[in-house]
Amino acid sequence: MHWILRYAIAPDYLERRAGFRDAHLALAWESADTGALLLGGAVGDPPGSALLLFASEAAARAFAQADPYVANGLVTGWEVLPWNTVVGGAAANPVRPAA
């Protein structure tokens, strides 16, 4: 099982993120370097939300609780959702078609 951390972001996210971006990215790369965070980034252009893919629910929740974007109101809400990945080399539960 993989876990998605879904962020809702503030309307002024782009204007305010510069002051917190280095700290947010440091946390993200630290999480990626340990294998907890698999992928992450903003969704849309301009961004309207963000998605981060984690290897565990606990890691996703810990990340959100430590994230400067959350602490400083750039993220207005977040949720952790299970994602049963079934296709691809990194799928948690690979399912192939019947022969």
TAKA-V854232 format. One record per residue. N is the residue number from 1. PHI is phi as a letter, one per 30 degrees, with the letter a starting at -180 (* if undefined). PSI is psi in degrees with one decimal (* if undefined). NEAR is the number of other C-alpha atoms within 10 Angstrom. Layout:
# TAKA-V854232
N/PHI/PSI/NEAR, N/PHI/PSI/NEAR
This chain:
# TAKA-V854232
1/*/137.1/14, 2/c/168.2/19, 3/b/131.6/23, 4/c/128.6/23, 5/c/115.1/22, 6/c/124.9/21, 7/c/136.4/24, 8/c/133.1/17, 9/c/152.7/21, 10/d/150.8/18, 11/e/-29.8/13, 12/c/22.5/10, 13/e/-50.8/18, 14/d/-37.1/13, 15/d/-30.3/10, 16/c/-12.6/15, 17/d/-25.6/16, 18/e/-39.8/10, 19/d/-15.1/12, 20/b/-4.7/15, 21/d/-43.2/13, 22/d/-42.6/12, 23/d/-39.9/13, 24/d/-47.1/18, 25/d/-35.3/13, 26/d/-43.9/12, 27/d/-43.5/17, 28/d/-46.6/20, 29/d/-34.3/16, 30/d/-44.0/13, 31/d/-38.2/17, 32/d/-40.5/16, 33/d/-26.9/11, 34/d/-7.5/9, 35/j/-0.3/14, 36/d/-44.0/20, 37/c/122.8/24, 38/c/-41.5/18, 39/a/154.7/15, 40/a/154.0/17, 41/l/170.1/13, 42/d/152.4/15, 43/c/128.1/12, 44/j/165.0/9, 45/b/96.8/7, 46/d/160.1/9, 47/d/139.0/15, 48/c/-11.5/15, 49/a/-176.6/20, 50/b/149.6/18, 51/b/136.0/17, 52/b/132.4/20, 53/c/123.6/24, 54/c/157.6/27, 55/d/-18.9/17, 56/b/153.7/17, 57/d/-43.3/19, 58/e/-41.1/12, 59/d/-40.0/18, 60/d/-45.7/24, 61/d/-41.9/18, 62/d/-39.2/10, 63/d/-51.1/21, 64/e/-40.1/21, 65/d/-23.4/13, 66/c/-8.8/12, 67/d/125.1/19, 68/d/-28.7/21, 69/d/-39.3/23, 70/d/-49.6/19, 71/d/-29.7/13, 72/c/13.8/13, 73/i/6.4/15, 74/d/-30.0/21, 75/c/122.3/21, 76/c/-11.7/16, 77/a/152.0/14, 78/b/155.8/18, 79/b/152.7/12, 80/c/125.9/20, 81/b/137.3/14, 82/d/143.9/14, 83/b/110.3/14, 84/d/90.3/13, 85/d/130.9/15, 86/b/-11.8/14, 87/b/138.2/12, 88/j/159.8/10, 89/d/-27.5/7, 90/c/10.7/11, 91/e/138.0/14, 92/d/-33.4/15, 93/b/73.4/13, 94/e/135.4/12, 95/b/122.7/11, 96/c/154.5/8, 97/d/152.1/4, 98/d/142.8/4, 99/d/*/3
